[in-house]
Amino acid sequence: MFAPFSLGSPAAGVPMQVPNRLVLAPMTTYSSHDDGTIADDELDYLRHRAQTGFGMIITAACYVHPTGKAFDGQWGADADDKLDSLAAAAQAIHDGGSMAVLQIHHGGRMAPSRLCGKVLSASDVKADRPTAETPSPMTEEEIHEVIQSFGDAARRAKQAGFDGVEIHGANTYLLQQFVSPATNLRQDEWGPDGFAFPLAVVDAVRAAVGPTFVVGYRFSPEEAEPGGIDLPRTERLIDALCARSLDFLHVSLGKIDQKSLRGDGDEAVIDRLVRHLGGRLPLMAAGGVKTAADVDAALAHGLDLVAVGRAAISEPDWVACLRGGREPRLKVPSQGHRETCVLPAGLAAKIDAVPGWFERE
Ligand SMILES: Cc1cc2nc3c(=O)[nH]c(=O)nc-3n(C[C@H](O)[C@H](O)[C@H](O)COP(=O)(O)O)c2cc1C
């Protein structure tokens, strides 16, 4: 897990070394300023995780267009006036020696109108949650504008000093809404089957950054709801993504070894995906990794990189603990967690506000 790993498009001939296979998973911090610029305590949070040894840090989801803002305290890459904020984040991560990857995001129907102005999605299918609003199906013009905004955000990431971007195609947000037949009812060229929208985003991003900048794509392999994304669809998406210019794929899971949510087969989903991918691109996954044994088990499934979320919140020195053979703290202290865990204020408050999300001492 501590050996360097080579990423980067072989076609470009410039592989990029990730110092090790441990990745800080993208985690929204709810702490940025209202104008979408990063706060100092978020920089401290990133710098600390980088200094303690992650090979790669993927940032919190960063909205690419004002209509994509999905959370209070989310940060943005939607305009050139965010360049200083982005550069500060890239610098904080590089100060600690990690590879810096910006996660670029549009919330689609998960973005509330009070934050995003107009709620957009592939179709007018409302999310199944109490506060959901009915989205407007995107017009042709809006589709092209949002695709372009992903490219522009990636260009800003590069200008700001990041080493790469991760396109957020997971966790129910806009790109996933276009992939899923449950949320994309379109009959035009942007319908769910050809993956036209996510692929156009990938192409716009690559065109904006050129061949030697790392570009990854995160996806959720299944949706539990009837008519939602299933594993055969995800396998087709993987094939389509492998035919594009990408440097890694990232699977978002609840647990690395979970079985199908839809009862599709008895093997771990990750084993099926690793087999299907067949080494065409490096693969990363997140889901319930807490200990060195969990990392070893994840790598034994054939993953190239292992992403760690909540365990790196409860234990700010998570990688250093593993290196030193120490047990990481796996529960967030009931008090003083902002200081003990080196957390930005908004994230510390959110952890208190959502019982059960994190284990508490
Ligand atoms: C506080 C928090 C914020 C998150 N924000 C994001 C995000 O911005 N982008 C994303 O792709 N996933 C996000 N996730 C999901 C994580 O990246 C990860 O997939 C998930 O927590 C499972 O990994 P874990 O079991 O190691 O925590 C978030 C998770 C948490 C706990």
PDBQT file of the ligand as one rigid body, heavy atoms in Angstrom, charges set to zero:
ROOT
HETATM    1  C1  LIG A 401     -18.812  14.076   5.237  1.00  0.00    +0.000 C 
HETATM    2  C2  LIG A 401     -18.859  13.369   3.909  1.00  0.00    +0.000 A 
HETATM    3  C3  LIG A 401     -18.891  14.129   2.756  1.00  0.00    +0.000 A 
HETATM    4  C4  LIG A 401     -18.880  13.500   1.505  1.00  0.00    +0.000 A 
HETATM    5  N1  LIG A 401     -18.817  14.261   0.373  1.00  0.00    +0.000 NA
HETATM    6  C5  LIG A 401     -18.606  13.675  -0.826  1.00  0.00    +0.000 A 
HETATM    7  C6  LIG A 401     -18.294  14.450  -1.974  1.00  0.00    +0.000 A 
HETATM    8  O1  LIG A 401     -18.169  15.673  -1.924  1.00  0.00    +0.000 OA
HETATM    9  N2  LIG A 401     -18.110  13.785  -3.143  1.00  0.00    +0.000 N 
HETATM   10  C7  LIG A 401     -18.211  12.422  -3.246  1.00  0.00    +0.000 A 
HETATM   11  O2  LIG A 401     -18.026  11.876  -4.339  1.00  0.00    +0.000 OA
HETATM   12  N3  LIG A 401     -18.471  11.672  -2.156  1.00  0.00    +0.000 NA
HETATM   13  C8  LIG A 401     -18.637  12.255  -0.966  1.00  0.00    +0.000 A 
HETATM   14  N4  LIG A 401     -18.793  11.479   0.159  1.00  0.00    +0.000 N 
HETATM   15  C9  LIG A 401     -18.700   9.996   0.056  1.00  0.00    +0.000 C 
HETATM   16  C10 LIG A 401     -17.275   9.540   0.350  1.00  0.00    +0.000 C 
HETATM   17  O3  LIG A 401     -16.382   9.958  -0.654  1.00  0.00    +0.000 OA
HETATM   18  C11 LIG A 401     -17.189   8.003   0.468  1.00  0.00    +0.000 C 
HETATM   19  O4  LIG A 401     -17.527   7.424  -0.771  1.00  0.00    +0.000 OA
HETATM   20  C12 LIG A 401     -18.097   7.428   1.532  1.00  0.00    +0.000 C 
HETATM   21  O5  LIG A 401     -17.996   8.162   2.751  1.00  0.00    +0.000 OA
HETATM   22  C13 LIG A 401     -17.787   5.951   1.814  1.00  0.00    +0.000 C 
HETATM   23  O6  LIG A 401     -16.447   5.814   2.233  1.00  0.00    +0.000 OA
HETATM   24  P1  LIG A 401     -16.103   5.614   3.821  1.00  0.00    +0.000 P 
HETATM   25  O7  LIG A 401     -16.879   4.414   4.271  1.00  0.00    +0.000 OA
HETATM   26  O8  LIG A 401     -14.617   5.402   3.821  1.00  0.00    +0.000 OA
HETATM   27  O9  LIG A 401     -16.545   6.862   4.538  1.00  0.00    +0.000 OA
HETATM   28  C14 LIG A 401     -18.871  12.090   1.417  1.00  0.00    +0.000 A 
HETATM   29  C15 LIG A 401     -18.866  11.333   2.597  1.00  0.00    +0.000 A 
HETATM   30  C16 LIG A 401     -18.850  11.959   3.829  1.00  0.00    +0.000 A 
HETATM   31  C17 LIG A 401     -18.778  11.111   5.070  1.00  0.00    +0.000 C 
ENDROOT
TORSDOF 0
